[in-house]
Amino acid sequence: KQDDTINSVSMFLEINKSKSKLKLGVTLLCNDKFTCDASVGANFEIKW
């Protein structure tokens, strides 16, 4: 029986200014062998 626990941590940051919006997202995937994969996403919008 293989027992690999995978921990997933997600953090999202949203910054709203008057004409622009910035969204940052970080997802961290870790298993019990202390190896982690991180994925970072950014989304930036400007309204005119």
C-alpha positions in Angstrom: 0.0 0.0 0.0 1.5 3.3 -1.1 0.6 6.2 1.1 1.6 9.5 -0.5 0.0 12.5 1.1 -0.2 15.5 -1.2 -0.7 18.9 0.4 -2.0 21.7 -1.7 -1.8 25.3 -0.6 -3.3 28.0 -2.7 -3.0 31.8 -2.1 -4.8 34.5 -4.0 -4.1 38.2 -3.9 -6.4 40.7 -5.6 -5.5 44.3 -5.8 -8.1 46.8 -7.1 -7.1 50.3 -8.1 -9.4 52.8 -9.8 -8.7 51.6 -13.4 -6.6 48.5 -13.0 -7.0 45.1 -11.4 -4.2 42.7 -10.5 -4.8 39.1 -9.5 -1.9 37.0 -8.3 -2.3 33.3 -7.6 0.2 30.8 -6.1 -0.4 27.1 -5.8 2.0 24.9 -3.9 1.8 21.1 -4.2 3.9 19.1 -1.8 4.1 15.4 -1.1 5.6 13.5 1.8 9.1 13.3 0.2 9.5 17.0 0.7 9.3 17.8 -3.0 7.2 20.8 -4.0 5.8 22.1 -7.2 4.8 25.7 -7.3 2.7 27.3 -10.0 2.2 31.1 -10.2 -0.4 32.9 -12.2 -0.9 36.6 -12.7 -3.8 38.5 -14.3 -3.7 42.2 -14.9 -6.5 44.2 -16.4 -6.7 47.9 -17.2 -10.1 49.5 -17.8 -10.0 52.7 -19.9 
